[in-house]
Amino acid sequence: MIVFQYDQSFEGLLSCVFDAFVLKRFPDKLISLDEPEPLFTEFNHTVISSRDKRDRLWKALEKKVDRNTLNMIGYAWLSELPGTDETIFRYLRKTFESQQSIATNFADDDVLKLRQLAQKVSKEKHRMIEFVRFQKTADEVYFAPIDPDHNVIPLIVTHFRNRFADQEWIIYDTRRNYGMHHQNRKLTEVRFENNDLFPEGKVAEQLLAENELIYRQLWKKYFKAITIHERINQQLHRQHLPRRYWKYLTEKER
């Protein structure tokens, strides 16, 4: 078995592909730097992540595939699902070894799986754009804690940056413990040590602006007033608004 160890970054993964073609040895398994070496390992290579390797590999890839395929690879990586790095590695290897595009060869398991991973991330990206709810804090910052299955913050911040260009806001991924802070048209990555500040998809009440709770109550009353109970279809409702997103929505609070 041939094993490559790397730092689990996207730059590291592209460096893995670069090293494999240089060494002419292709790994059967990719593992992290601190992961124990599997039994029966024939060859173990530690990959040193390099911006130069990443850029050279990416430029070569741009000559082989179109922009949609590049985006698909990026989306798949953000899924963070187990085995995704190996799927991307095999896809890139096949792309470089093939004289023709493999992008639509869905009989190939790696091509199909990569597309499915990208579709999952794309779907959640749009769900987050639809269901993210900002809450005004006492220091005049609009804060939105989220807990997505996939790492979609890099994909949604441009939408909110354009939509709320003149406001200060933070979108924070509580699962991955990082977020993006927008102020004066600039985006900055932020991290908080205390996740208790935003329990269950909401900012803790003691941190909210004085009128935020009033607006919540007004919105819930409005939502209740316009609901036509005779036309409620719970199955269709859950289809368009999955239950796992309800925690972000004021109108779903009891």
Backbone bond lengths (Angstrom), bond angles and torsions (degrees), N, CA, C in turn:
res aa  C-N    CA-C-N  psi(-1)  N-CA   C-N-CA  omega(-1)  CA-C   N-CA-C  phi
1 M - - - 1.461 - - 1.527 110.20 -
2 I 1.318 115.81 133.53 1.462 122.03 176.63 1.524 108.38 -99.47
3 V 1.327 116.58 128.23 1.466 121.98 -175.62 1.523 109.87 -124.65
4 F 1.324 115.48 134.48 1.467 121.83 171.55 1.530 107.76 -113.06
5 Q 1.336 115.95 132.72 1.455 121.08 174.39 1.522 109.41 -109.06
6 Y 1.349 115.92 135.08 1.470 119.24 -178.41 1.519 109.87 -148.63
7 D 1.315 116.86 175.45 1.471 121.64 -170.40 1.528 114.92 -84.92
8 Q 1.324 118.14 9.63 1.471 123.69 175.80 1.528 113.86 68.11
9 S 1.326 116.75 17.98 1.465 120.38 174.91 1.522 109.21 -98.68
10 F 1.349 116.32 163.37 1.461 119.39 178.06 1.526 110.55 -66.79
11 E 1.327 115.93 -37.43 1.463 120.19 174.64 1.522 110.08 -60.93
12 G 1.323 116.40 -40.12 1.452 120.66 178.30 1.516 112.26 -64.56
13 L 1.338 116.33 -39.47 1.462 120.04 179.40 1.528 111.13 -64.21
14 L 1.319 116.60 -44.51 1.466 119.33 177.51 1.524 110.86 -64.33
15 S 1.319 116.73 -33.86 1.465 120.79 175.82 1.528 110.64 -65.80
16 C 1.335 116.42 -34.79 1.472 120.70 175.50 1.529 110.83 -59.95
17 V 1.331 115.52 -46.03 1.467 119.92 -179.94 1.526 110.03 -63.69
18 F 1.315 116.28 -42.92 1.463 121.29 179.11 1.529 110.44 -59.32
19 D 1.332 116.73 -50.21 1.475 120.96 -178.72 1.517 111.44 -62.11
20 A 1.333 116.84 -38.31 1.465 120.29 -178.02 1.523 111.37 -61.13
21 F 1.335 116.98 -42.15 1.461 119.49 179.56 1.523 111.30 -72.06
22 V 1.332 117.22 -32.56 1.465 120.17 177.16 1.526 110.18 -68.08
23 L 1.336 116.21 -45.33 1.467 121.50 -178.12 1.524 112.61 -79.12
24 K 1.352 115.05 -18.23 1.475 120.85 -174.42 1.532 110.81 58.93
25 R 1.323 114.14 36.79 1.459 121.48 175.81 1.531 107.21 -136.72
26 F 1.317 115.16 125.79 1.457 119.60 -172.63 1.530 110.18 -113.67
27 P 1.315 116.44 129.29 1.470 120.45 -171.89 1.527 113.02 -70.76
28 D 1.314 114.57 145.48 1.462 120.97 170.19 1.524 109.87 -86.26
29 K 1.340 115.47 -20.49 1.468 119.66 -177.77 1.515 110.16 -149.95
30 L 1.340 115.60 139.52 1.459 122.90 173.98 1.522 108.21 -109.04
31 I 1.331 117.30 129.94 1.465 120.68 179.84 1.522 109.79 -133.91
32 S 1.321 115.61 164.55 1.464 120.30 179.40 1.527 110.05 -76.25
33 L 1.318 115.42 167.29 1.461 120.24 -176.62 1.524 112.40 -65.73
34 D 1.328 117.42 -30.38 1.461 120.03 -177.91 1.531 113.66 -98.11
35 E 1.320 116.58 6.62 1.462 120.73 -179.68 1.519 109.80 -84.77
36 P 1.341 118.30 137.34 1.467 120.08 -179.31 1.525 111.73 -65.51
37 E 1.292 115.20 145.53 1.467 121.40 -179.17 1.530 110.02 -67.15
38 P 1.329 118.36 132.97 1.464 120.75 179.51 1.538 111.49 -64.69
39 L 1.323 115.34 158.30 1.462 120.33 174.62 1.531 110.26 -65.27
40 F 1.301 115.08 153.26 1.466 122.29 177.02 1.529 112.84 62.60
41 T 1.339 115.65 31.57 1.457 119.57 176.00 1.525 109.56 -77.04
42 E 1.313 115.15 123.29 1.465 120.82 -179.83 1.524 111.62 -86.22
43 F 1.343 115.44 -37.11 1.464 120.41 -176.62 1.518 108.50 -147.50
44 N 1.331 116.69 129.64 1.457 121.91 -179.88 1.521 108.87 -124.19
45 H 1.324 115.19 123.69 1.467 120.32 -179.26 1.525 109.44 -121.09
46 T 1.319 117.62 125.55 1.460 122.47 175.44 1.522 108.92 -90.76
47 V 1.312 115.32 119.40 1.469 121.32 -176.04 1.527 109.33 -88.35
48 I 1.303 116.46 129.43 1.465 122.11 174.67 1.525 107.87 -96.95
49 S 1.329 115.70 114.71 1.465 119.80 -179.36 1.522 110.22 -62.46
50 S 1.312 114.99 137.99 1.457 119.89 -176.71 1.514 109.95 -145.10
51 R 1.319 116.24 131.96 1.460 120.45 176.57 1.523 110.89 -64.21
52 D 1.321 116.15 -34.66 1.464 120.09 178.56 1.530 110.69 -64.60
53 K 1.330 116.76 -45.82 1.474 119.98 177.56 1.525 110.49 -60.84
54 R 1.332 115.70 -45.63 1.466 120.31 -179.61 1.519 111.07 -58.43
55 D 1.334 117.11 -48.27 1.460 120.93 -176.73 1.523 111.70 -65.85
56 R 1.314 117.22 -40.90 1.464 120.19 179.88 1.527 110.95 -66.80
57 L 1.307 116.11 -40.56 1.463 120.24 179.04 1.521 110.32 -66.23
58 W 1.331 116.81 -43.37 1.461 120.99 -177.59 1.526 111.78 -67.07
59 K 1.333 116.25 -38.89 1.475 119.53 177.97 1.519 110.99 -64.77
60 A 1.328 116.06 -38.47 1.469 119.82 176.82 1.524 110.30 -65.79
61 L 1.340 116.25 -37.24 1.458 120.80 -179.70 1.528 110.66 -67.84
62 E 1.333 117.06 -37.86 1.468 120.90 179.33 1.529 112.07 -61.16
63 K 1.317 116.65 -26.30 1.465 120.81 178.19 1.524 112.02 -80.22
64 K 1.343 115.90 -17.41 1.468 119.81 -175.99 1.525 113.18 -99.21
65 V 1.333 117.05 -29.42 1.470 119.78 -173.39 1.523 110.61 -130.88
66 D 1.328 115.72 167.65 1.466 120.01 179.89 1.531 110.65 -90.05
67 R 1.333 115.16 177.01 1.455 121.09 -176.41 1.529 111.90 -63.54
68 N 1.320 117.57 -36.29 1.464 120.24 179.86 1.527 111.56 -62.11
69 T 1.314 116.42 -38.93 1.463 120.21 179.23 1.518 110.70 -68.57
70 L 1.320 117.26 -39.62 1.467 120.45 176.89 1.525 110.58 -61.16
71 N 1.331 115.67 -42.95 1.460 119.48 178.13 1.525 111.39 -64.74
72 M 1.326 116.04 -38.27 1.461 120.62 179.82 1.526 111.19 -62.13
73 I 1.310 116.78 -40.55 1.466 121.20 177.94 1.526 110.14 -63.60
74 G 1.325 116.29 -44.30 1.462 120.16 178.64 1.517 112.53 -63.74
75 Y 1.328 116.38 -41.93 1.464 120.47 178.36 1.527 110.25 -62.94
76 A 1.327 116.94 -44.67 1.463 120.76 -179.04 1.526 110.80 -59.93
77 W 1.330 116.47 -41.75 1.472 119.64 179.46 1.527 111.00 -60.36
78 L 1.320 117.51 -38.31 1.466 121.71 -178.28 1.523 112.84 -72.17
79 S 1.328 117.28 -8.06 1.465 119.15 175.84 1.519 111.01 -65.27
80 E 1.343 117.17 -31.85 1.462 123.94 179.54 1.531 112.65 59.07
81 L 1.313 117.27 23.17 1.457 120.82 178.39 1.524 110.28 -82.70
82 P 1.340 117.98 149.32 1.465 120.64 -179.08 1.538 111.76 -56.99
83 G 1.322 115.16 136.07 1.463 120.33 177.45 1.505 114.84 85.05
84 T 1.336 117.52 -3.69 1.463 119.74 -178.61 1.525 111.77 -62.31
85 D 1.331 116.45 -39.13 1.466 119.13 -178.59 1.524 111.45 -62.65
86 E 1.331 117.54 -38.74 1.459 120.41 179.21 1.528 111.77 -69.99
87 T 1.349 115.98 -35.64 1.466 119.64 175.87 1.521 110.68 -63.21
88 I 1.343 116.58 -45.59 1.466 120.13 178.87 1.525 110.45 -63.73
89 F 1.332 116.87 -41.28 1.466 120.51 179.52 1.521 110.51 -58.59
90 R 1.328 117.12 -49.47 1.467 120.26 -178.95 1.525 110.94 -63.97
91 Y 1.336 116.27 -38.40 1.464 120.18 178.60 1.527 110.68 -61.60
92 L 1.332 116.04 -45.15 1.465 119.52 -179.39 1.527 111.06 -66.34
93 R 1.310 116.54 -40.03 1.466 119.39 178.04 1.530 110.75 -60.24
94 K 1.329 116.31 -47.02 1.464 120.10 179.97 1.522 111.11 -64.21
95 T 1.332 116.29 -36.08 1.466 119.96 179.11 1.522 111.14 -62.46
96 F 1.330 116.29 -46.16 1.460 119.84 -178.13 1.527 112.61 -72.73
97 E 1.309 117.68 -27.03 1.465 120.72 -178.25 1.524 112.63 -87.14
98 S 1.345 116.28 -14.41 1.460 119.77 -177.60 1.529 111.25 -93.55
99 Q 1.301 116.16 142.90 1.464 121.44 176.93 1.522 111.48 -79.05
100 Q 1.339 116.31 -21.61 1.456 121.31 -179.17 1.529 109.76 -119.41
101 S 1.314 115.73 162.02 1.460 120.55 179.12 1.531 110.53 -65.43
102 I 1.326 115.79 137.28 1.464 120.48 177.35 1.530 111.41 -103.14
103 A 1.323 116.74 5.48 1.466 121.60 -170.79 1.523 113.36 -58.43
104 T 1.318 118.13 -30.82 1.469 121.01 -178.20 1.518 112.60 -109.50
105 N 1.307 117.24 13.70 1.463 120.87 178.57 1.527 109.74 -86.20
106 F 1.328 116.55 74.95 1.457 120.78 -173.63 1.524 113.10 -76.66
107 A 1.324 116.98 -1.34 1.463 119.76 170.83 1.524 110.21 -73.98
108 D 1.328 116.24 -17.67 1.458 121.39 176.52 1.521 108.71 -84.09
109 D 1.320 116.87 125.93 1.462 121.71 -176.10 1.522 112.69 -58.77
110 D 1.339 117.32 -39.77 1.463 120.13 -177.72 1.525 111.74 -69.94
111 V 1.327 116.91 -37.82 1.465 120.66 177.65 1.520 110.14 -63.85
112 L 1.340 115.87 -45.50 1.459 120.44 -179.51 1.527 111.01 -65.77
113 K 1.322 116.64 -44.02 1.464 120.00 -177.70 1.524 111.02 -65.67
114 L 1.332 117.32 -40.71 1.460 120.09 179.37 1.522 110.69 -61.31
115 R 1.316 115.53 -42.55 1.463 119.44 178.96 1.527 111.03 -64.01
116 Q 1.320 117.02 -40.57 1.462 120.68 -179.93 1.519 111.66 -65.74
117 L 1.337 116.48 -39.74 1.464 120.34 177.14 1.524 110.32 -62.09
118 A 1.331 116.16 -45.47 1.465 120.35 -179.41 1.527 111.02 -63.07
119 Q 1.330 116.89 -37.13 1.462 120.38 -179.89 1.529 111.07 -67.11
120 K 1.339 116.97 -38.06 1.466 120.25 177.61 1.528 110.60 -61.44
121 V 1.326 115.74 -44.40 1.463 119.79 -179.07 1.524 110.49 -67.67
122 S 1.329 116.46 -41.73 1.464 120.53 179.44 1.524 111.10 -61.68
123 K 1.324 116.25 -40.81 1.468 120.15 179.02 1.526 110.89 -63.14
124 E 1.339 116.08 -43.66 1.464 118.10 -179.67 1.526 111.18 -70.10
125 K 1.305 117.05 -33.10 1.471 119.85 175.61 1.528 110.16 -56.12
126 H 1.326 116.47 -48.00 1.463 119.88 -178.54 1.528 111.43 -69.38
127 R 1.328 117.47 -34.36 1.455 120.44 176.15 1.530 110.99 -62.87
128 M 1.323 116.25 -41.67 1.461 119.81 -179.78 1.526 111.15 -65.91
129 I 1.323 116.43 -40.14 1.465 119.53 177.79 1.530 110.48 -62.11
130 E 1.336 116.23 -37.47 1.458 120.67 -179.70 1.528 112.53 -71.87
131 F 1.341 116.43 -40.60 1.464 119.23 -166.18 1.520 115.68 -109.59
132 V 1.321 118.83 -2.57 1.460 119.36 174.81 1.525 109.11 -62.89
133 R 1.334 115.92 133.15 1.464 120.67 178.15 1.528 109.34 -125.72
134 F 1.317 115.93 123.60 1.458 121.01 178.59 1.524 110.04 -84.48
135 Q 1.326 115.23 143.72 1.463 121.99 176.41 1.526 108.07 -123.33
136 K 1.310 115.81 131.33 1.461 120.33 -176.20 1.522 110.18 -79.99
137 T 1.321 116.84 125.83 1.460 121.58 -179.28 1.533 110.57 -94.31
138 A 1.315 114.98 171.14 1.468 120.42 -177.01 1.524 112.61 -63.56
139 D 1.337 116.91 -25.35 1.466 119.14 179.24 1.530 112.28 -96.19
140 E 1.350 116.08 23.62 1.467 122.62 172.25 1.529 113.91 68.97
141 V 1.315 117.53 22.49 1.462 121.11 176.35 1.529 108.28 -104.60
142 Y 1.314 116.67 134.04 1.462 120.96 176.37 1.528 108.36 -87.16
143 F 1.326 115.47 121.79 1.471 120.80 -170.41 1.527 109.71 -120.47
144 A 1.338 115.60 134.97 1.460 120.54 179.25 1.522 110.05 -133.26
145 P 1.341 117.84 100.41 1.461 119.60 173.75 1.529 110.59 -78.70
146 I 1.331 116.94 137.48 1.461 121.43 178.67 1.528 108.95 -132.75
147 D 1.322 115.95 162.23 1.460 121.15 -178.90 1.533 109.44 -141.70
148 P 1.320 118.27 62.76 1.467 120.95 -174.57 1.527 112.72 -75.56
149 D 1.326 115.84 155.04 1.465 120.51 175.64 1.523 110.95 -67.49
150 H 1.322 116.02 -31.52 1.463 121.08 -177.71 1.528 109.86 -119.50
151 N 1.312 115.84 160.80 1.465 121.44 -175.40 1.535 110.22 -81.95
152 V 1.331 116.34 81.73 1.468 120.33 -171.87 1.523 114.17 -98.47
153 I 1.309 119.01 -3.90 1.468 119.34 -179.18 1.535 112.01 -53.88
154 P 1.348 119.89 -44.29 1.471 118.23 178.88 1.531 113.62 -59.78
155 L 1.334 116.82 -21.06 1.462 120.78 -176.17 1.530 113.06 -93.30
156 I 1.332 118.02 -18.86 1.475 119.54 -174.19 1.524 113.76 -107.19
157 V 1.334 117.77 -16.31 1.473 118.25 -173.50 1.526 112.60 -65.85
158 T 1.335 117.60 -30.77 1.468 119.31 179.54 1.521 110.78 -63.16
159 H 1.335 116.64 -40.27 1.469 120.41 177.97 1.524 110.64 -59.14
160 F 1.334 116.78 -49.07 1.468 119.96 -176.86 1.527 111.55 -72.86
161 R 1.320 115.89 -29.18 1.465 118.84 176.59 1.526 109.95 -64.70
162 N 1.326 116.94 -39.42 1.456 120.82 178.63 1.527 111.53 -76.07
163 R 1.325 115.96 -36.76 1.464 120.60 -175.77 1.523 112.20 -74.20
164 F 1.332 116.67 -36.70 1.470 121.46 -177.93 1.528 110.13 -124.83
165 A 1.316 114.82 56.13 1.464 120.47 -172.75 1.518 113.27 -66.22
166 D 1.339 117.46 -27.41 1.467 120.21 -174.82 1.525 112.68 -100.09
167 Q 1.334 118.28 10.54 1.452 121.14 -177.41 1.530 111.19 -118.17
168 E 1.324 114.97 155.84 1.460 120.56 175.18 1.528 108.40 -95.48
169 W 1.321 115.93 125.02 1.457 119.22 -178.14 1.527 111.12 -148.07
170 I 1.331 114.31 162.06 1.470 122.00 175.84 1.519 108.16 -134.24
171 I 1.319 115.86 129.34 1.467 121.47 168.55 1.520 105.83 -108.25
172 Y 1.344 116.18 123.48 1.457 119.87 -171.45 1.528 111.38 -125.82
173 D 1.334 115.24 125.05 1.465 122.45 178.01 1.528 108.34 -87.94
174 T 1.334 116.84 105.43 1.461 120.76 -176.24 1.523 112.31 -72.18
175 R 1.330 117.05 -24.55 1.467 119.66 -179.91 1.525 111.13 -73.78
176 R 1.324 116.69 -39.60 1.470 121.49 -178.10 1.526 112.15 -99.59
177 N 1.303 115.41 -2.73 1.456 122.93 175.52 1.526 113.25 56.18
178 Y 1.317 115.58 50.76 1.465 120.25 170.99 1.524 108.35 -156.91
179 G 1.325 115.07 160.61 1.452 119.34 179.11 1.515 111.19 -155.00
180 M 1.337 114.86 179.91 1.457 120.92 178.60 1.532 109.08 -120.86
181 H 1.335 114.07 130.16 1.465 121.99 -179.52 1.521 108.38 -105.78
182 H 1.335 116.06 124.21 1.461 121.53 179.25 1.522 109.87 -107.21
183 Q 1.322 115.58 123.98 1.467 121.12 178.01 1.526 108.52 -153.09
184 N 1.315 116.09 130.15 1.475 121.58 179.64 1.525 111.58 53.73
185 R 1.348 114.60 41.99 1.470 122.41 176.97 1.531 113.60 66.31
186 K 1.327 117.04 16.28 1.463 120.99 178.10 1.527 109.43 -116.76
187 L 1.329 116.14 143.22 1.464 122.00 178.78 1.525 109.57 -109.30
188 T 1.332 115.39 133.29 1.462 121.52 179.59 1.517 109.27 -133.68
189 E 1.321 116.53 136.33 1.467 119.50 177.02 1.525 109.86 -75.34
190 V 1.338 115.95 136.84 1.470 120.95 179.70 1.526 109.30 -130.76
191 R 1.344 114.78 155.52 1.459 121.83 176.13 1.527 108.44 -139.55
192 F 1.328 116.08 142.31 1.461 121.74 177.16 1.524 109.16 -118.64
193 E 1.326 115.65 139.26 1.457 119.86 179.82 1.523 112.28 -78.37
194 N 1.319 116.96 -24.97 1.462 121.36 -174.10 1.526 110.69 -110.99
195 N 1.335 117.09 102.16 1.460 121.17 178.70 1.525 112.70 -77.91
196 D 1.349 117.25 -6.88 1.460 120.24 177.84 1.528 111.81 -70.53
197 L 1.324 116.59 -7.68 1.457 120.53 179.68 1.528 111.74 -70.88
198 F 1.318 117.40 -19.53 1.467 120.59 -178.81 1.526 110.19 -140.01
199 P 1.338 116.84 75.38 1.464 120.97 179.87 1.527 112.31 -75.50
200 E 1.319 116.47 142.60 1.467 123.16 171.53 1.526 113.65 53.57
201 G 1.323 116.03 40.11 1.457 119.20 174.73 1.509 115.88 78.93
202 K 1.334 117.10 7.51 1.465 120.75 -179.97 1.530 109.65 -130.77
203 V 1.328 115.83 152.03 1.464 120.94 174.69 1.529 108.08 -73.29
204 A 1.333 116.33 139.21 1.466 120.64 178.64 1.530 109.75 -55.60
205 E 1.333 116.75 138.20 1.465 121.12 -172.19 1.525 113.49 -59.47
206 Q 1.337 117.06 -32.33 1.466 119.13 -177.91 1.528 112.31 -69.22
207 L 1.325 117.33 -12.27 1.468 121.05 -179.71 1.521 112.82 -98.57
208 L 1.320 116.88 -6.04 1.457 120.25 -174.30 1.526 112.29 -81.70
209 A 1.333 114.76 155.98 1.464 120.18 173.13 1.526 109.15 -65.00
210 E 1.320 117.00 155.12 1.466 121.73 -174.75 1.524 112.53 -58.06
211 N 1.332 116.74 -38.32 1.466 118.86 -175.40 1.530 113.48 -90.34
212 E 1.322 118.31 -1.45 1.463 120.38 -177.23 1.528 111.19 -64.62
213 L 1.335 117.55 -44.25 1.459 120.56 -179.42 1.524 111.40 -66.28
214 I 1.340 116.02 -32.79 1.468 120.10 177.53 1.527 109.78 -65.11
215 Y 1.328 116.26 -45.36 1.465 119.84 178.98 1.528 111.47 -64.16
216 R 1.319 117.11 -34.46 1.470 120.34 176.49 1.523 110.56 -60.84
217 Q 1.331 115.79 -46.98 1.452 120.17 -179.53 1.524 111.71 -64.22
218 L 1.328 116.83 -40.62 1.462 120.68 177.78 1.528 111.03 -62.31
219 W 1.340 115.84 -41.70 1.462 118.78 -179.35 1.529 111.26 -65.89
220 K 1.346 117.25 -41.17 1.459 120.30 179.73 1.538 110.72 -64.58
221 K 1.327 117.10 -38.42 1.463 120.18 177.90 1.530 110.73 -66.06
222 Y 1.334 116.27 -40.13 1.465 120.30 178.56 1.527 110.42 -64.58
223 F 1.337 115.83 -45.41 1.463 120.78 -179.29 1.530 110.65 -60.62
224 K 1.337 115.72 -41.78 1.466 120.41 179.90 1.526 110.97 -67.40
225 A 1.339 116.06 -37.54 1.461 120.31 -176.67 1.525 112.55 -68.02
226 I 1.341 117.64 -34.51 1.469 119.66 -176.14 1.520 112.63 -90.26
227 T 1.335 117.59 -4.95 1.462 120.75 -179.54 1.528 110.66 -73.11
228 I 1.335 115.38 130.11 1.471 120.74 175.22 1.520 106.64 -99.31
229 H 1.314 116.66 100.54 1.467 121.45 -171.83 1.529 112.39 -62.36
230 E 1.315 117.25 -31.53 1.465 120.29 -179.10 1.517 112.71 -68.12
231 R 1.330 116.54 -17.76 1.468 119.36 -176.93 1.531 112.31 -108.96
232 I 1.314 117.46 12.44 1.463 120.65 179.62 1.527 109.81 -70.07
233 N 1.321 115.88 128.38 1.469 122.75 175.92 1.529 106.95 -123.59
234 Q 1.319 116.61 95.89 1.458 121.02 -173.29 1.528 112.26 -61.75
235 Q 1.325 117.91 -38.41 1.466 120.58 -179.28 1.524 110.87 -63.86
236 L 1.321 116.90 -46.19 1.457 120.83 178.48 1.526 110.78 -67.29
237 H 1.319 115.67 -37.36 1.460 120.63 178.90 1.531 110.91 -59.85
238 R 1.330 116.78 -47.24 1.468 120.50 -179.78 1.523 111.86 -69.57
239 Q 1.327 116.56 -26.47 1.466 119.73 177.47 1.529 110.85 -67.07
240 H 1.320 116.52 -42.91 1.462 120.70 -179.19 1.527 112.86 -87.16
241 L 1.325 116.23 -20.57 1.457 120.69 -178.78 1.532 108.74 -135.92
242 P 1.347 117.02 79.37 1.472 120.76 -176.55 1.530 111.88 -54.31
243 R 1.321 115.18 145.63 1.454 121.46 -174.46 1.525 112.83 -58.32
244 R 1.332 117.44 -32.06 1.464 118.96 -175.40 1.536 112.78 -67.60
245 Y 1.349 117.11 -11.93 1.462 120.10 177.04 1.531 112.08 -96.81
246 W 1.311 117.88 -4.00 1.461 120.46 -175.26 1.522 112.14 -64.42
247 K 1.331 116.13 -30.01 1.466 118.27 -176.71 1.525 112.97 -63.61
248 Y 1.334 117.93 -17.98 1.462 120.64 178.34 1.524 112.50 -84.64
249 L 1.334 117.18 -14.97 1.458 121.00 -167.62 1.523 111.81 -100.71
250 T 1.312 115.99 124.89 1.462 121.48 179.27 1.512 111.88 -59.24
251 E 1.327 116.61 -39.67 1.462 120.04 -176.82 1.528 113.78 -67.96
252 K 1.345 116.25 -11.30 1.455 119.77 178.34 1.528 112.26 -97.38
253 E 1.313 117.41 -0.97 1.452 120.43 177.08 1.521 110.21 -71.14
254 R 1.319 115.95 143.68 1.466 119.48 178.23 1.528 110.00 -98.44
